[in-house]
Amino acid sequence: MTNPGLDGITRDHLVGRLVAPRRPVRDAIKAADHEAEVTARRTLDEVKQARGERGPVWWDVGSLDLNRRVAKNTLGASR
């Protein structure tokens, strides 16, 4: 998910930049060009970090993260 704190212009710019490196990744895989694939994936990762999809957490929901627990060990488990 994109960081909702980004202004519209920045968000739109980053969406445009997100599309561009996907083609080179695809093309590098087809051509078996490992170096080009690494470069394209690095560019793609930089854009995703700028959008807030990866990297430091930008959200705060104020609740416990129960997604990483076995269901029987959560607050909602039936006893």
PDB file of N, CA, C and O in Angstrom:
ATOM      1  N   MET A   1       0.838  -1.171   0.000  1.00  0.00           N
ATOM      2  CA  MET A   1       0.000   0.000   0.000  1.00  0.00           C
ATOM      3  C   MET A   1       0.887   1.240   0.000  1.00  0.00           C
ATOM      4  O   MET A   1       1.923   1.289   0.664  1.00  0.00           O
ATOM      5  N   THR A   2       0.460   2.222  -0.749  1.00  0.00           N
ATOM      6  CA  THR A   2       1.178   3.484  -0.810  1.00  0.00           C
ATOM      7  C   THR A   2       0.902   4.299   0.448  1.00  0.00           C
ATOM      8  O   THR A   2      -0.207   4.269   0.982  1.00  0.00           O
ATOM      9  N   ASN A   3       1.890   5.012   0.911  1.00  0.00           N
ATOM     10  CA  ASN A   3       1.741   5.881   2.070  1.00  0.00           C
ATOM     11  C   ASN A   3       0.701   6.953   1.761  1.00  0.00           C
ATOM     12  O   ASN A   3       0.905   7.745   0.841  1.00  0.00           O
ATOM     13  N   PRO A   4      -0.413   7.004   2.504  1.00  0.00           N
ATOM     14  CA  PRO A   4      -1.438   8.012   2.247  1.00  0.00           C
ATOM     15  C   PRO A   4      -0.985   9.425   2.612  1.00  0.00           C
ATOM     16  O   PRO A   4      -1.659  10.397   2.274  1.00  0.00           O
ATOM     17  N   GLY A   5       0.145   9.545   3.296  1.00  0.00           N
ATOM     18  CA  GLY A   5       0.668  10.856   3.657  1.00  0.00           C
ATOM     19  C   GLY A   5       1.378  11.558   2.506  1.00  0.00           C
ATOM     20  O   GLY A   5       1.739  12.729   2.623  1.00  0.00           O
ATOM     21  N   LEU A   6       1.581  10.848   1.389  1.00  0.00           N
ATOM     22  CA  LEU A   6       2.217  11.476   0.231  1.00  0.00           C
ATOM     23  C   LEU A   6       1.214  12.401  -0.453  1.00  0.00           C
ATOM     24  O   LEU A   6       0.034  12.069  -0.570  1.00  0.00           O
ATOM     25  N   ASP A   7       1.684  13.557  -0.902  1.00  0.00           N
ATOM     26  CA  ASP A   7       0.787  14.450  -1.628  1.00  0.00           C
ATOM     27  C   ASP A   7       0.492  13.858  -3.010  1.00  0.00           C
ATOM     28  O   ASP A   7       1.248  13.020  -3.500  1.00  0.00           O
ATOM     29  N   GLY A   8      -0.581  14.283  -3.623  1.00  0.00           N
ATOM     30  CA  GLY A   8      -1.043  13.730  -4.891  1.00  0.00           C
ATOM     31  C   GLY A   8      -0.029  13.803  -6.012  1.00  0.00           C
ATOM     32  O   GLY A   8       0.102  12.863  -6.796  1.00  0.00           O
ATOM     33  N   ILE A   9       0.682  14.901  -6.095  1.00  0.00           N
ATOM     34  CA  ILE A   9       1.672  15.069  -7.165  1.00  0.00           C
ATOM     35  C   ILE A   9       2.814  14.068  -6.997  1.00  0.00           C
ATOM     36  O   ILE A   9       3.228  13.424  -7.961  1.00  0.00           O
ATOM     37  N   THR A  10       3.319  13.939  -5.774  1.00  0.00           N
ATOM     38  CA  THR A  10       4.398  12.990  -5.505  1.00  0.00           C
ATOM     39  C   THR A  10       3.933  11.570  -5.767  1.00  0.00           C
ATOM     40  O   THR A  10       4.642  10.784  -6.396  1.00  0.00           O
ATOM     41  N   ARG A  11       2.736  11.238  -5.284  1.00  0.00           N
ATOM     42  CA  ARG A  11       2.198   9.891  -5.478  1.00  0.00           C
ATOM     43  C   ARG A  11       2.064   9.563  -6.970  1.00  0.00           C
ATOM     44  O   ARG A  11       2.470   8.487  -7.408  1.00  0.00           O
ATOM     45  N   ASP A  12       1.497  10.487  -7.744  1.00  0.00           N
ATOM     46  CA  ASP A  12       1.329  10.263  -9.186  1.00  0.00           C
ATOM     47  C   ASP A  12       2.676  10.106  -9.892  1.00  0.00           C
ATOM     48  O   ASP A  12       2.829   9.268 -10.781  1.00  0.00           O
ATOM     49  N   HIS A  13       3.643  10.920  -9.483  1.00  0.00           N
ATOM     50  CA  HIS A  13       4.986  10.833 -10.067  1.00  0.00           C
ATOM     51  C   HIS A  13       5.592   9.462  -9.786  1.00  0.00           C
ATOM     52  O   HIS A  13       6.180   8.847 -10.676  1.00  0.00           O
ATOM     53  N   LEU A  14       5.451   8.985  -8.554  1.00  0.00           N
ATOM     54  CA  LEU A  14       6.027   7.699  -8.181  1.00  0.00           C
ATOM     55  C   LEU A  14       5.314   6.537  -8.864  1.00  0.00           C
ATOM     56  O   LEU A  14       5.946   5.532  -9.187  1.00  0.00           O
ATOM     57  N   VAL A  15       4.018   6.659  -9.085  1.00  0.00           N
ATOM     58  CA  VAL A  15       3.292   5.617  -9.815  1.00  0.00           C
ATOM     59  C   VAL A  15       3.841   5.513 -11.231  1.00  0.00           C
ATOM     60  O   VAL A  15       4.035   4.411 -11.745  1.00  0.00           O
ATOM     61  N   GLY A  16       4.089   6.647 -11.856  1.00  0.00           N
ATOM     62  CA  GLY A  16       4.674   6.651 -13.190  1.00  0.00           C
ATOM     63  C   GLY A  16       6.048   6.023 -13.213  1.00  0.00           C
ATOM     64  O   GLY A  16       6.393   5.299 -14.147  1.00  0.00           O
ATOM     65  N   ARG A  17       6.835   6.299 -12.180  1.00  0.00           N
ATOM     66  CA  ARG A  17       8.179   5.721 -12.091  1.00  0.00           C
ATOM     67  C   ARG A  17       8.137   4.238 -11.765  1.00  0.00           C
ATOM     68  O   ARG A  17       9.091   3.516 -12.055  1.00  0.00           O
ATOM     69  N   LEU A  18       7.052   3.773 -11.170  1.00  0.00           N
ATOM     70  CA  LEU A  18       6.933   2.369 -10.801  1.00  0.00           C
ATOM     71  C   LEU A  18       6.743   1.488 -12.030  1.00  0.00           C
ATOM     72  O   LEU A  18       7.249   0.366 -12.072  1.00  0.00           O
ATOM     73  N   VAL A  19       6.036   1.974 -13.007  1.00  0.00           N
ATOM     74  CA  VAL A  19       5.741   1.191 -14.206  1.00  0.00           C
ATOM     75  C   VAL A  19       6.995   0.976 -15.050  1.00  0.00           C
ATOM     76  O   VAL A  19       7.210  -0.115 -15.580  1.00  0.00           O
ATOM     77  N   ALA A  20       7.811   2.002 -15.174  1.00  0.00           N
ATOM     78  CA  ALA A  20       8.972   1.954 -16.071  1.00  0.00           C
ATOM     79  C   ALA A  20       9.949   0.808 -15.779  1.00  0.00           C
ATOM     80  O   ALA A  20      10.336   0.127 -16.729  1.00  0.00           O
ATOM     81  N   PRO A  21      10.375   0.546 -14.540  1.00  0.00           N
ATOM     82  CA  PRO A  21      11.367  -0.510 -14.328  1.00  0.00           C
ATOM     83  C   PRO A  21      10.817  -1.938 -14.440  1.00  0.00           C
ATOM     84  O   PRO A  21      11.596  -2.890 -14.488  1.00  0.00           O
ATOM     85  N   ARG A  22       9.516  -2.099 -14.481  1.00  0.00           N
ATOM     86  CA  ARG A  22       8.965  -3.452 -14.575  1.00  0.00           C
ATOM     87  C   ARG A  22       9.267  -4.092 -15.924  1.00  0.00           C
ATOM     88  O   ARG A  22       9.537  -5.291 -15.997  1.00  0.00           O
ATOM     89  N   ARG A  23       9.224  -3.305 -16.982  1.00  0.00           N
ATOM     90  CA  ARG A  23       9.535  -3.840 -18.313  1.00  0.00           C
ATOM     91  C   ARG A  23      10.978  -4.330 -18.405  1.00  0.00           C
ATOM     92  O   ARG A  23      11.215  -5.435 -18.891  1.00  0.00           O
ATOM     93  N   PRO A  24      11.950  -3.531 -17.948  1.00  0.00           N
ATOM     94  CA  PRO A  24      13.330  -4.029 -17.997  1.00  0.00           C
ATOM     95  C   PRO A  24      13.552  -5.297 -17.167  1.00  0.00           C
ATOM     96  O   PRO A  24      14.371  -6.138 -17.539  1.00  0.00           O
ATOM     97  N   VAL A  25      12.837  -5.444 -16.054  1.00  0.00           N
ATOM     98  CA  VAL A  25      12.955  -6.679 -15.273  1.00  0.00           C
ATOM     99  C   VAL A  25      12.490  -7.851 -16.135  1.00  0.00           C
ATOM    100  O   VAL A  25      13.177  -8.867 -16.244  1.00  0.00           O
ATOM    101  N   ARG A  26      11.325  -7.698 -16.740  1.00  0.00           N
ATOM    102  CA  ARG A  26      10.781  -8.754 -17.605  1.00  0.00           C
ATOM    103  C   ARG A  26      11.734  -9.073 -18.748  1.00  0.00           C
ATOM    104  O   ARG A  26      12.021 -10.237 -19.025  1.00  0.00           O
ATOM    105  N   ASP A  27      12.223  -8.024 -19.409  1.00  0.00           N
ATOM    106  CA  ASP A  27      13.112  -8.221 -20.556  1.00  0.00           C
ATOM    107  C   ASP A  27      14.434  -8.876 -20.151  1.00  0.00           C
ATOM    108  O   ASP A  27      14.961  -9.718 -20.878  1.00  0.00           O
ATOM    109  N   ALA A  28      14.965  -8.488 -18.990  1.00  0.00           N
ATOM    110  CA  ALA A  28      16.226  -9.065 -18.520  1.00  0.00           C
ATOM    111  C   ALA A  28      16.050 -10.541 -18.186  1.00  0.00           C
ATOM    112  O   ALA A  28      16.946 -11.347 -18.440  1.00  0.00           O
ATOM    113  N   ILE A  29      14.905 -10.898 -17.621  1.00  0.00           N
ATOM    114  CA  ILE A  29      14.643 -12.305 -17.313  1.00  0.00           C
ATOM    115  C   ILE A  29      14.563 -13.114 -18.608  1.00  0.00           C
ATOM    116  O   ILE A  29      15.138 -14.198 -18.711  1.00  0.00           O
ATOM    117  N   LYS A  30      13.844 -12.574 -19.591  1.00  0.00           N
ATOM    118  CA  LYS A  30      13.733 -13.267 -20.883  1.00  0.00           C
ATOM    119  C   LYS A  30      15.098 -13.449 -21.547  1.00  0.00           C
ATOM    120  O   LYS A  30      15.368 -14.483 -22.159  1.00  0.00           O
ATOM    121  N   ALA A  31      15.955 -12.432 -21.418  1.00  0.00           N
ATOM    122  CA  ALA A  31      17.276 -12.474 -22.045  1.00  0.00           C
ATOM    123  C   ALA A  31      18.317 -13.177 -21.179  1.00  0.00           C
ATOM    124  O   ALA A  31      19.470 -13.327 -21.581  1.00  0.00           O
ATOM    125  N   ALA A  32      17.901 -13.608 -19.984  1.00  0.00           N
ATOM    126  CA  ALA A  32      18.824 -14.236 -19.029  1.00  0.00           C
ATOM    127  C   ALA A  32      20.016 -13.337 -18.732  1.00  0.00           C
ATOM    128  O   ALA A  32      21.141 -13.810 -18.575  1.00  0.00           O
ATOM    129  N   ASP A  33      19.755 -12.020 -18.657  1.00  0.00           N
ATOM    130  CA  ASP A  33      20.801 -11.030 -18.367  1.00  0.00           C
ATOM    131  C   ASP A  33      20.715 -10.676 -16.881  1.00  0.00           C
ATOM    132  O   ASP A  33      19.972  -9.780 -16.479  1.00  0.00           O
ATOM    133  N   HIS A  34      21.489 -11.398 -16.083  1.00  0.00           N
ATOM    134  CA  HIS A  34      21.424 -11.243 -14.635  1.00  0.00           C
ATOM    135  C   HIS A  34      21.768  -9.822 -14.184  1.00  0.00           C
ATOM    136  O   HIS A  34      21.097  -9.268 -13.315  1.00  0.00           O
ATOM    137  N   GLU A  35      22.791  -9.246 -14.760  1.00  0.00           N
ATOM    138  CA  GLU A  35      23.222  -7.892 -14.366  1.00  0.00           C
ATOM    139  C   GLU A  35      22.119  -6.858 -14.633  1.00  0.00           C
ATOM    140  O   GLU A  35      21.855  -5.996 -13.794  1.00  0.00           O
ATOM    141  N   ALA A  36      21.489  -6.949 -15.784  1.00  0.00           N
ATOM    142  CA  ALA A  36      20.398  -6.020 -16.111  1.00  0.00           C
ATOM    143  C   ALA A  36      19.206  -6.241 -15.189  1.00  0.00           C
ATOM    144  O   ALA A  36      18.528  -5.288 -14.802  1.00  0.00           O
ATOM    145  N   GLU A  37      18.951  -7.499 -14.840  1.00  0.00           N
ATOM    146  CA  GLU A  37      17.839  -7.797 -13.928  1.00  0.00           C
ATOM    147  C   GLU A  37      18.087  -7.196 -12.550  1.00  0.00           C
ATOM    148  O   GLU A  37      17.187  -6.607 -11.952  1.00  0.00           O
ATOM    149  N   VAL A  38      19.309  -7.348 -12.050  1.00  0.00           N
ATOM    150  CA  VAL A  38      19.657  -6.792 -10.734  1.00  0.00           C
ATOM    151  C   VAL A  38      19.485  -5.272 -10.738  1.00  0.00           C
ATOM    152  O   VAL A  38      18.932  -4.703  -9.797  1.00  0.00           O
ATOM    153  N   THR A  39      19.958  -4.625 -11.791  1.00  0.00           N
ATOM    154  CA  THR A  39      19.847  -3.167 -11.901  1.00  0.00           C
ATOM    155  C   THR A  39      18.379  -2.737 -11.950  1.00  0.00           C
ATOM    156  O   THR A  39      17.984  -1.791 -11.267  1.00  0.00           O
ATOM    157  N   ALA A  40      17.581  -3.424 -12.748  1.00  0.00           N
ATOM    158  CA  ALA A  40      16.166  -3.075 -12.871  1.00  0.00           C
ATOM    159  C   ALA A  40      15.425  -3.320 -11.559  1.00  0.00           C
ATOM    160  O   ALA A  40      14.583  -2.513 -11.166  1.00  0.00           O
ATOM    161  N   ARG A  41      15.728  -4.418 -10.884  1.00  0.00           N
ATOM    162  CA  ARG A  41      15.063  -4.705  -9.597  1.00  0.00           C
ATOM    163  C   ARG A  41      15.471  -3.685  -8.538  1.00  0.00           C
ATOM    164  O   ARG A  41      14.662  -3.314  -7.688  1.00  0.00           O
ATOM    165  N   ARG A  42      16.719  -3.233  -8.587  1.00  0.00           N
ATOM    166  CA  ARG A  42      17.177  -2.213  -7.627  1.00  0.00           C
ATOM    167  C   ARG A  42      16.389  -0.916  -7.836  1.00  0.00           C
ATOM    168  O   ARG A  42      15.955  -0.283  -6.874  1.00  0.00           O
ATOM    169  N   THR A  43      16.213  -0.533  -9.093  1.00  0.00           N
ATOM    170  CA  THR A  43      15.437   0.672  -9.413  1.00  0.00           C
ATOM    171  C   THR A  43      14.000   0.512  -8.949  1.00  0.00           C
ATOM    172  O   THR A  43      13.435   1.434  -8.361  1.00  0.00           O
ATOM    173  N   LEU A  44      13.410  -0.628  -9.201  1.00  0.00           N
ATOM    174  CA  LEU A  44      12.041  -0.904  -8.785  1.00  0.00           C
ATOM    175  C   LEU A  44      11.912  -0.829  -7.265  1.00  0.00           C
ATOM    176  O   LEU A  44      10.945  -0.265  -6.752  1.00  0.00           O
ATOM    177  N   ASP A  45      12.877  -1.394  -6.545  1.00  0.00           N
ATOM    178  CA  ASP A  45      12.850  -1.361  -5.089  1.00  0.00           C
ATOM    179  C   ASP A  45      12.948   0.066  -4.556  1.00  0.00           C
ATOM    180  O   ASP A  45      12.273   0.410  -3.587  1.00  0.00           O
ATOM    181  N   GLU A  46      13.783   0.898  -5.180  1.00  0.00           N
ATOM    182  CA  GLU A  46      13.924   2.298  -4.752  1.00  0.00           C
ATOM    183  C   GLU A  46      12.591   3.044  -4.879  1.00  0.00           C
ATOM    184  O   GLU A  46      12.222   3.819  -3.997  1.00  0.00           O
ATOM    185  N   VAL A  47      11.888   2.809  -5.962  1.00  0.00           N
ATOM    186  CA  VAL A  47      10.594   3.471  -6.160  1.00  0.00           C
ATOM    187  C   VAL A  47       9.587   2.962  -5.129  1.00  0.00           C
ATOM    188  O   VAL A  47       8.830   3.749  -4.560  1.00  0.00           O
ATOM    189  N   LYS A  48       9.574   1.663  -4.889  1.00  0.00           N
ATOM    190  CA  LYS A  48       8.634   1.107  -3.915  1.00  0.00           C
ATOM    191  C   LYS A  48       8.924   1.636  -2.516  1.00  0.00           C
ATOM    192  O   LYS A  48       7.996   1.875  -1.743  1.00  0.00           O
ATOM    193  N   GLN A  49      10.189   1.820  -2.183  1.00  0.00           N
ATOM    194  CA  GLN A  49      10.516   2.400  -0.877  1.00  0.00           C
ATOM    195  C   GLN A  49      10.046   3.846  -0.797  1.00  0.00           C
ATOM    196  O   GLN A  49       9.534   4.279   0.235  1.00  0.00           O
ATOM    197  N   ALA A  50      10.218   4.589  -1.878  1.00  0.00           N
ATOM    198  CA  ALA A  50       9.785   5.990  -1.896  1.00  0.00           C
ATOM    199  C   ALA A  50       8.269   6.095  -1.734  1.00  0.00           C
ATOM    200  O   ALA A  50       7.774   7.046  -1.129  1.00  0.00           O
ATOM    201  N   ARG A  51       7.533   5.125  -2.273  1.00  0.00           N
ATOM    202  CA  ARG A  51       6.076   5.112  -2.157  1.00  0.00           C
ATOM    203  C   ARG A  51       5.612   4.647  -0.785  1.00  0.00           C
ATOM    204  O   ARG A  51       4.452   4.849  -0.424  1.00  0.00           O
ATOM    205  N   GLY A  52       6.507   4.024  -0.010  1.00  0.00           N
ATOM    206  CA  GLY A  52       6.124   3.518   1.300  1.00  0.00           C
ATOM    207  C   GLY A  52       5.705   2.064   1.285  1.00  0.00           C
ATOM    208  O   GLY A  52       5.246   1.547   2.303  1.00  0.00           O
ATOM    209  N   GLU A  53       5.851   1.391   0.150  1.00  0.00           N
ATOM    210  CA  GLU A  53       5.487  -0.022   0.060  1.00  0.00           C
ATOM    211  C   GLU A  53       6.513  -0.903   0.758  1.00  0.00           C
ATOM    212  O   GLU A  53       6.185  -1.993   1.228  1.00  0.00           O
ATOM    213  N   ARG A  54       7.733  -0.442   0.824  1.00  0.00           N
ATOM    214  CA  ARG A  54       8.814  -1.170   1.486  1.00  0.00           C
ATOM    215  C   ARG A  54       9.586  -0.181   2.345  1.00  0.00           C
ATOM    216  O   ARG A  54       9.455   1.034   2.202  1.00  0.00           O
ATOM    217  N   GLY A  55      10.386  -0.730   3.230  1.00  0.00           N
ATOM    218  CA  GLY A  55      11.218   0.142   4.056  1.00  0.00           C
ATOM    219  C   GLY A  55      10.576   0.406   5.404  1.00  0.00           C
ATOM    220  O   GLY A  55       9.802  -0.415   5.895  1.00  0.00           O
ATOM    221  N   PRO A  56      10.890   1.543   6.005  1.00  0.00           N
ATOM    222  CA  PRO A  56      10.385   1.848   7.345  1.00  0.00           C
ATOM    223  C   PRO A  56       8.859   1.901   7.382  1.00  0.00           C
ATOM    224  O   PRO A  56       8.213   2.318   6.421  1.00  0.00           O
ATOM    225  N   VAL A  57       8.309   1.476   8.494  1.00  0.00           N
ATOM    226  CA  VAL A  57       6.860   1.500   8.699  1.00  0.00           C
ATOM    227  C   VAL A  57       6.386   2.942   8.819  1.00  0.00           C
ATOM    228  O   VAL A  57       6.951   3.722   9.586  1.00  0.00           O
ATOM    229  N   TRP A  58       5.340   3.302   8.057  1.00  0.00           N
ATOM    230  CA  TRP A  58       4.811   4.664   8.097  1.00  0.00           C
ATOM    231  C   TRP A  58       3.439   4.707   8.756  1.00  0.00           C
ATOM    232  O   TRP A  58       2.907   5.791   8.996  1.00  0.00           O
ATOM    233  N   TRP A  59       2.860   3.551   9.052  1.00  0.00           N
ATOM    234  CA  TRP A  59       1.519   3.513   9.617  1.00  0.00           C
ATOM    235  C   TRP A  59       1.567   3.207  11.101  1.00  0.00           C
ATOM    236  O   TRP A  59       2.544   2.661  11.614  1.00  0.00           O
ATOM    237  N   ASP A  60       0.499   3.570  11.772  1.00  0.00           N
ATOM    238  CA  ASP A  60       0.345   3.284  13.198  1.00  0.00           C
ATOM    239  C   ASP A  60      -1.131   3.025  13.452  1.00  0.00           C
ATOM    240  O   ASP A  60      -1.926   3.961  13.532  1.00  0.00           O
ATOM    241  N   VAL A  61      -1.486   1.790  13.575  1.00  0.00           N
ATOM    242  CA  VAL A  61      -2.892   1.457  13.789  1.00  0.00           C
ATOM    243  C   VAL A  61      -3.245   1.404  15.260  1.00  0.00           C
ATOM    244  O   VAL A  61      -4.422   1.373  15.618  1.00  0.00           O
ATOM    245  N   GLY A  62      -2.246   1.393  16.107  1.00  0.00           N
ATOM    246  CA  GLY A  62      -2.496   1.425  17.535  1.00  0.00           C
ATOM    247  C   GLY A  62      -3.002   0.113  18.119  1.00  0.00           C
ATOM    248  O   GLY A  62      -3.488   0.094  19.250  1.00  0.00           O
ATOM    249  N   SER A  63      -2.900  -0.971  17.383  1.00  0.00           N
ATOM    250  CA  SER A  63      -3.339  -2.258  17.910  1.00  0.00           C
ATOM    251  C   SER A  63      -2.222  -3.285  17.760  1.00  0.00           C
ATOM    252  O   SER A  63      -1.239  -3.058  17.056  1.00  0.00           O
ATOM    253  N   LEU A  64      -2.389  -4.393  18.420  1.00  0.00           N
ATOM    254  CA  LEU A  64      -1.390  -5.449  18.358  1.00  0.00           C
ATOM    255  C   LEU A  64      -1.359  -6.074  16.969  1.00  0.00           C
ATOM    256  O   LEU A  64      -2.393  -6.186  16.310  1.00  0.00           O
ATOM    257  N   ASP A  65      -0.194  -6.472  16.534  1.00  0.00           N
ATOM    258  CA  ASP A  65      -0.057  -7.184  15.269  1.00  0.00           C
ATOM    259  C   ASP A  65      -0.200  -8.671  15.551  1.00  0.00           C
ATOM    260  O   ASP A  65       0.732  -9.314  16.033  1.00  0.00           O
ATOM    261  N   LEU A  66      -1.366  -9.208  15.250  1.00  0.00           N
ATOM    262  CA  LEU A  66      -1.637 -10.615  15.519  1.00  0.00           C
ATOM    263  C   LEU A  66      -1.430 -11.487  14.295  1.00  0.00           C
ATOM    264  O   LEU A  66      -1.691 -12.689  14.346  1.00  0.00           O
ATOM    265  N   ASN A  67      -0.974 -10.919  13.216  1.00  0.00           N
ATOM    266  CA  ASN A  67      -0.794 -11.675  11.984  1.00  0.00           C
ATOM    267  C   ASN A  67       0.333 -12.693  12.055  1.00  0.00           C
ATOM    268  O   ASN A  67       0.375 -13.618  11.245  1.00  0.00           O
ATOM    269  N   ARG A  68       1.221 -12.546  12.980  1.00  0.00           N
ATOM    270  CA  ARG A  68       2.379 -13.433  13.037  1.00  0.00           C
ATOM    271  C   ARG A  68       2.254 -14.456  14.164  1.00  0.00           C
ATOM    272  O   ARG A  68       3.259 -14.965  14.659  1.00  0.00           O
ATOM    273  N   ARG A  69       1.040 -14.751  14.561  1.00  0.00           N
ATOM    274  CA  ARG A  69       0.825 -15.688  15.657  1.00  0.00           C
ATOM    275  C   ARG A  69      -0.100 -16.809  15.219  1.00  0.00           C
ATOM    276  O   ARG A  69      -0.935 -16.631  14.332  1.00  0.00           O
ATOM    277  N   VAL A  70       0.050 -17.937  15.834  1.00  0.00           N
ATOM    278  CA  VAL A  70      -0.848 -19.053  15.577  1.00  0.00           C
ATOM    279  C   VAL A  70      -2.222 -18.665  16.101  1.00  0.00           C
ATOM    280  O   VAL A  70      -2.330 -18.094  17.186  1.00  0.00           O
ATOM    281  N   ALA A  71      -3.273 -18.966  15.346  1.00  0.00           N
ATOM    282  CA  ALA A  71      -4.626 -18.537  15.700  1.00  0.00           C
ATOM    283  C   ALA A  71      -5.013 -18.931  17.125  1.00  0.00           C
ATOM    284  O   ALA A  71      -5.673 -18.158  17.819  1.00  0.00           O
ATOM    285  N   LYS A  72      -4.615 -20.108  17.563  1.00  0.00           N
ATOM    286  CA  LYS A  72      -4.996 -20.552  18.903  1.00  0.00           C
ATOM    287  C   LYS A  72      -4.332 -19.718  20.011  1.00  0.00           C
ATOM    288  O   LYS A  72      -4.749 -19.780  21.168  1.00  0.00           O
ATOM    289  N   ASN A  73      -3.305 -18.943  19.658  1.00  0.00           N
ATOM    290  CA  ASN A  73      -2.599 -18.121  20.643  1.00  0.00           C
ATOM    291  C   ASN A  73      -3.005 -16.647  20.598  1.00  0.00           C
ATOM    292  O   ASN A  73      -2.343 -15.814  21.217  1.00  0.00           O
ATOM    293  N   THR A  74      -4.072 -16.309  19.883  1.00  0.00           N
ATOM    294  CA  THR A  74      -4.491 -14.922  19.776  1.00  0.00           C
ATOM    295  C   THR A  74      -5.643 -14.606  20.699  1.00  0.00           C
ATOM    296  O   THR A  74      -6.245 -15.501  21.293  1.00  0.00           O
ATOM    297  N   LEU A  75      -5.945 -13.326  20.817  1.00  0.00           N
ATOM    298  CA  LEU A  75      -7.035 -12.880  21.684  1.00  0.00           C
ATOM    299  C   LEU A  75      -8.393 -13.389  21.225  1.00  0.00           C
ATOM    300  O   LEU A  75      -9.295 -13.570  22.043  1.00  0.00           O
ATOM    301  N   GLY A  76      -8.550 -13.621  19.922  1.00  0.00           N
ATOM    302  CA  GLY A  76      -9.843 -14.055  19.387  1.00  0.00           C
ATOM    303  C   GLY A  76     -10.050 -15.554  19.379  1.00  0.00           C
ATOM    304  O   GLY A  76     -11.078 -16.032  18.898  1.00  0.00           O
ATOM    305  N   ALA A  77      -9.113 -16.292  19.890  1.00  0.00           N
ATOM    306  CA  ALA A  77      -9.240 -17.754  19.874  1.00  0.00           C
ATOM    307  C   ALA A  77     -10.349 -18.196  20.813  1.00  0.00           C
ATOM    308  O   ALA A  77     -10.476 -17.683  21.925  1.00  0.00           O
ATOM    309  N   SER A  78     -11.158 -19.161  20.354  1.00  0.00           N
ATOM    310  CA  SER A  78     -12.209 -19.697  21.238  1.00  0.00           C
ATOM    311  C   SER A  78     -11.571 -20.643  22.226  1.00  0.00           C
ATOM    312  O   SER A  78     -10.641 -21.377  21.892  1.00  0.00           O
ATOM    313  N   ARG A  79     -12.051 -20.623  23.391  1.00  0.00           N
ATOM    314  CA  ARG A  79     -11.450 -21.443  24.467  1.00  0.00           C
ATOM    315  C   ARG A  79     -12.386 -22.534  24.888  1.00  0.00           C
ATOM    316  O   ARG A  79     -12.058 -23.321  25.775  1.00  0.00           O
TER     317      ARG A  79
END
